[in-house]
């Protein structure tokens, strides 16, 4: 498992939006890394239309480092799709 000081360099939660009024697109994508009950880490993803409940997906990883790598890859992918970081 990675040290706590190393993990502080990587965000544990990200909120992104894609807003395009011409296309009537008002979308969000939120991700957060949380510890699970078995010593690993869970990456929870929420996405949908801003103001709506949306969908939720939970992916389990062996450790926080693997979850942080997956979060970084998802952020890169979402940026290519037009999402911008909000927080």
C-alpha positions, 0 to 999 in steps of 0.5 A: 500500500502506498504511503499517506504522504504520496496519496495526498498528491493525488485527488481522492475526489473529482467533480467534472461538468460538460455544459453546451446550451446549444445541444441542451447538454448539462452533464456532470461526472463525479468520482470519489475514492473510499476505503472498502471493508476488506482493506482495498479501495472503492472508486465510486462514479456518479454521472448524469444530467445536472439536477437529476439523480443520475447513475452510480457505479462502484469499482473495487481495487486492491489498494488506493494506488490502483484506484487513483490510477483508474481515477486519473485515467477516467479524468483524462478520458472525460476531458477528451469528451469535453468535460471540465474540472470544477473541483 
